[in-house]
């Protein structure tokens, strides 16, 4: 199946089907010099399959993990491209999770003032979220994604077969983003997840989650309004992430719980249990609150948050810091 994202910057296609990895050359223009960026946590055969489709491939493998999203990695990749004689007519392909996609896209945006970029996400989280929308970035001084650019890919290839080699915990972390989007925007998808849609039809689950993301990105590419709903669970999740060793998706799951109505929370808890996501905080909620306020610029003692009163709906709220902090501590302490 194919989806097209259309924004003021143009359009690009998202291809979703099993076995697509070996057909990258049919879907992307790889008849040129191509830098394939991957990491050492991704099975090497994935990058090799893409390289086999390229006229002049260069495979560069970086260490897995958030530590590679740095200016030093950014420079290393740019230097390699310069050494290999890459020009403005060549391309970058990311084969990996969100780190590879964010870093590879930022490199493509900057090299020779911009070369073509293609994204092949290999984690569920990146397939349903970070591979679409055009956000590229690296971290700086301990702050995530604070240096980057909006640089949409020329195309995205999603092959659900690559999830077979993904650890169950990583799959669950990706499901947190699917659940998040369904909670704010799609009552039917949320209900189908409760009935086991992911277990019976992975492609449809990915496609329907991406449809939500696509609608939001097309309406608000640069995060001026509607796109804020994609941050449901993230305000608190980022605070949890800074205080624990949990995965990003696990933190987002916990971050949703204080930001919804009681009925929504009950249904979320059931889904989290079903898909192996954490349902309670192991740590001090007060530290989480402190981390959130350290990371946010507050205006007049208020915080902008995304709240889900009922499944399939959302509200953008301006909340008093004291009220927000009290609710987070209460829910995460239960």
Secondary structure, 3 states (H helix, E strand, C coil): CEEEEEECCEEEEEEECCCHHHHHHHHCCCCCEEEEEEECCCCHHHHHHHHCCCCEEEEEEECCCHHHCCHHHHHHHHHHHHHCCCCCCCEEEEEECHHHHHHHHHHHHHHHHCCEEEEEECCHHHHHHHCCCCEEEEEECCEEEEEEEECCCCEEEECHHHHHHCCHHHHHHHHHHHHHHHHHHCHHHHHHHHCCHHHHCHHHHHHHHHHHHHHHHHHCCCCCCHHHHHHCCHHHHHHHHHHCCCCHHHHHHHHHHCCECHHHHHHHHHHHHHHCCCCCCCCCHHHHHHHHHHHCCCECCEEEEEEECCCCCCEEEEEEHHHHHHHHHHHHHC
